[in-house]
């Protein structure tokens, strides 16, 4: 098997003294794992940053064996945020979510383009809110649409419109921006509530039924905001 494709680096782990095993989300082949020989060398390792877009040549002797990558840098995206711990944590969180929620060799161009969109809104002032929308879009693309509007009741409390969950067990106030999507700035506490809501849904619907845990990188990202 031999093919070329463009993809985003999701993870990398030391394989030997000179090599790494990486996972890349590609446009035409979905998530793919492979060995990068010489991946620890100065020539290559500087652009093998999580989130960077790379061009890969994938070679494998059979479908049942781990192949290897020859790589070239296409877009160095992560280095722009080396001095911004919050955004760097967000990049790692996003890439690890894609690693966790997607299957090997299952093409989904919508996921690829969603990663492209991620790096576009990361430059904006409302990037945290847009990241929450991004997580919801990722879940929807993968078949886990939260459909928040169908889970809440609208109430006017003290001249303020609020959305309350319909659950008989746990009545929660849902941040308005999750229902009435807008570009307005939000208080940090509302953004943290939004991240928690998505995280709770992720745990209940996808992860715990499959004996999986949320990526630690997502919690690190949330902690960096506090």
N, C-alpha and C positions, 0 to 999 in steps of 0.2 A: 504494500500500500504506500503510495507516494502522492502527496498533494500539497498545494500552496494555499494559504488563506491569511486573512487579517484577523487579529483578535486582541482582546484585552487581558493582561496578566492578572489572574485571580489570586494565585498563591505561589509560593516557592519555598522549597525545603532542601536542605543540604543532603546530597546523595552520596558523595564521596569527597575526597580532598579537593577535587577540581570540578565537580559537576553538581547540578541541582535537579530536582524533580519539580516541574512546574505544572500548573493548570491554567489553561487559556480558554476564554470564551470566544469562539470564532464565529464569523458571519455565516459560513456555509456548512459547518460541521458541528456546531454547538460546543459543549464543554469537552475539552480534550486534555489528557495528561501526557507528559513526555519528559524525557531526560534532555537536559541541555549540557552537553559536554563542554567543559571549559567555562561553565556558567559562573564560576567564582573568580575568573581572571579579571584584571583591571579593565581590559578591553570591552568586556561584555557586562559585568555586574553593575556598572554605573547606570545603565538604562534598563536593567531588569528590576524596576520598581513596581510595586503593586499598583495597578490601574493604568500603567503605560500601555499604549497601543503598539503592538509589534506585528511584523510580517513574518510568518513562519513557513518553513518547509518541513512537512511531517513525513517521516519515513518509519515504516514498521514492517517486519517480516511476516507477521500474521495478525489477525484480529484479536487473538488471545494474548499477545505479548505487548508489553509496554514499548511504545515507539520512542523516537527521539526527534528533537526539534533543531533545525538550524534557524537562527533568528536574526532579524534586522529591526532596528527601531523605526517606527513610523511617526509616532507622536509622543514626545516626552511630556506627559500631562501631570503626573504627581509632583515632580520637582518644584513646580510653581508654588506648592503649599508646604514646603519643608519647614518654613518658619511660622506655620499656622497649625498648631496642634489639633484644634477642633476639626478643621477641614481635612487634615491628614487622617485623623481617626475616622471621619465620615467615609473617606475613600475606602479604607480597609474594611469598615463595616459593610458597605455596599457590595464590595467584591466578594466578601465571605458569605453574604446572604445568597448571592448568585451561585457560588460554589455549592452551598448547602442545599438549595432548592431545585437545582437543575440536574438532569441525568446526563451521563456521558453519551456523546455522539448523537444527541437529539437536536437537530437543527431547529432554531427558533429565531428568525431574523428580528422579531419584535424585541426580544431580550437584548440582542446586539445593539439595536438602535436606541433602546432605553439607556444603555450604558453611555452612548454618545450624548444623549440628552442630559444625563447626570453631570457630565463635565461642563456642559453649557450653563446650567443653572447654578453650578457651584461658584460661579463668578458674581452672582447677584447678591443684593442685600438680604433678600428673603430666602436664602439658601436652605436654612433649617426647615422652614415650612415646606419648601419645594421638595426637600428630601423625604418628608413624611408623605407627601403626595406621590413621590417616586416609589416608595415602598408599597403603597396601596396599588399603584399601577403594576408593579412587578407581580404582586399576588394575583391581580386580576388576569394578567397575561398567562399566568401559570394555572389558571382555573380556580382560584380561591378568592373570588370577589367578595369583599366584606359587605357591600351594599348597606352602608351605615344608615341611609335615609329610611330604610325599611325597618330599622331596629329601634327607632326613637319616636317619642311623642314631642310635639312642639308646645311649649308653654310660655306664657307671658308672666314673668315674675319681677315685680318692682320696676315696671316699665322696660324691662330687658327681656329680649327673646332668648329662651334657653331650650336646649334639646336634652330630654331625659330618656335614658334607656328604658325599654319596655319590660325588662326583666323583672319578674316578681321577687327574685331573690336578692338582687343587688342593683338598686337604683343608682345609676351614675349620671352625672352631668357630662355631656359630650361637648368638647370644644366646638364652638360655632363654625370655625374655619374648615372643619372636616365635612360639614354639610353644605354651607354656603361658601364655596371656594372663591377666594379673592386674592388680591395682591397686597392687601393691607398688612402692616406690621402687627405681630402678635406678641403678647407678653411671654416671657420665657416659661412661666409656669403653665401656660396653655399649651405651648409647644411640647413641654415635657409630658403633659397629660396625653397629648396626641401620640407621642412615641410609645408611651406605656400602653395605650389602647391597642395600637397595632401590634406591639409585642405580646400582649395577652392573647390576642386573636391568633397570632402566629403559633404560640405555644399550644393553645387549646385545639386548634384545627389541624395543624400540620405536624408540629414537632413531637409533642408528647405521645400522640397515637403511634408514632414511629420510633419511640424511644430515643429521640434526639433532643439536644439542648440548643438554645440560642447561642450564636457565636459570641465568645467573650469580647470580641472586637466591638460588637454592638453596644454592650454594656459599658465598655471603655469610652465609646463615643458619647453616650448619654452622661456618663460621669464627668466628661470633659466640659460639658455645658453648664454644669452646676456651679 
